[in-house]
């Protein structure tokens, strides 16, 4: 039982003395004594409330004492480092001045070095509490035993860190100024990456009222140096902590709450961080240890540059990268890794060159391969932020609004029976879609009816309102994210994309491309030309789809005829052979034709040197490019130029797609290279004839080589049979140069 404070005994003692005196005196004497008695001076009761202290010339409010009744309410906002103690515990009494000094030091510290003109006020954003939202507090476990029991406090003192009212971690180890400060520094670095000095901080002496804030620590902290050494030190630290916990308990007469276990309950960590990213608005320099802590083991998205200080390309993009950090303040984490220092980390990442820019999220990564201008970085980062929000749910109205701004949208249809494995598989491909397309999920009946979805889950892509479906429906195929990603890469371009430096290979390689050379300077013509090219693309795709379906149906009909014929003849062997015929067709086995447009003004020099076209003088044109064979077509059957018109494109394209082409191509390479590519194109167009010519050439070469070898043997035999010392060849049994009789023979 707790005793009342000594000051409460004063009025009780005066009251009892007055009653004893009144019982022994008559009423008149009592009144006289009261009137003649000297006035009693008032009792001065000392104020026991804690008073503010002064540290580094700044006033520090008293350390907050939490109440058990309002504990959850008081710590629900921000980070709270709480000391659970007993006023009777000797260890608690010993650590009290250390705890007070730490609180005063951090309360008055400045996260960012202030300028000379700035005022030292704790209300500014450059003060400890507003910057980190980190608070110190204590809780008396004798007064509020039920609260301590609820939080599984089994020893005194116990230090626990909370975040928004939830348990984060408990401090373990020897309880002194250095170890507590190290725990606080790690926590602050996790809250604001890159904000704490790598060498550590200069701590004040216990009970001191000031310390040089700019001074370096006597022993610099070994942060982010050696991961293996850190692991060994951590193991040793845990062993010491366990030993310390077993010895540092309260004395037997110390009142404490009962608890079944001395360790706090494990609280599930959220899968996604609730912290505001990039609060400093800068690119954070990452080491191997901080990279693992903040990037690979969290769900937070990070955009990271791997560079070398001596790399000229890295130096050229440094200013844009720093500006990107400022632009992405409170939006996306931006980081950088110096590969001259963090060689092992860069080796593990398997970099191919400098600079390499990667986007990370949840252990997955994707490489940025676009241009290195600030606008390009911001465009990619903005799209990456959407990925960080996860797979978005949409209904019919929201999807309709997206179609107005997005050319390519992947849609994942699901129902109540869709499992978590299905969602996990589709979420794994989301990173690869950054900069290419958006992906959403839906179970809206209106959308299912619009796109005729009858099985779930189902994956579809809408390109300019035109749906294409992922044909694999088996669960194992839907969960094979590599197979799904391969299909996505084949359809994630718009029907008529703009040709840029970053997607040129993807658009041009491996197919014929109808390329519109347009100019944005003539806005009306530009819009009309794009529409004509898109209409031509849609009509061509429809015709190709119909031709594919017709050919497949013809093969099926041919198979059915064979089956019926075998049945009519009652031929079992022929029937089995007919039934074993498999009608397998793949749209990608046919000659692929793509459509695109390019800004003829922006890429004027490249277009002029490659195709000989100047859009400013020649006007808007269309060429059909065959990048594999380094050739192109720019004229119709009538000899006129191909223009951005649906009729002009669709009349010319079938003549080019036919094998061999009915129109003569032009080359984009010099004469020698042109010969090589023409031979290769001829061999592809006429494979059997090319193989025959090659075989004939090899036979002729073999006969010629055999004759050379035989003649060489005959010459060697003649040399070996010649007269010694004469120096003449022996030919047909005669000596001499032309058959003379000997050395003295006459020669004409």
Helices and strands as residue ranges (DSSP letters): G 6-8, H 9-24, H 27-36, E 53-55, E 58-60, E 64-65, H 71-74, E 79-85, H 90-108, H 128-132, E 134-140, H 145-150, E 158-163, E 166-170, H 177-191, H 227-247, E 283-285, H 288-291, I 292-296, E 302-307, H 312-327, E 333-338, H 343-349, E 356-361, E 364-367, H 374-388, E 392-393, H 396-405, E 408-413, H 420-428, G 431-433, E 438-442, H 445-450, E 458-463, E 466-469, H 475-478, H 481-491, E 497-498, H 504-508, E 512-518, H 523-569, H 572-579, G 587-589, E 593-599, H 604-611, H 615-618, E 621-626, E 631-633, H 646-657, E 666-667, H 671-685, H 687-720
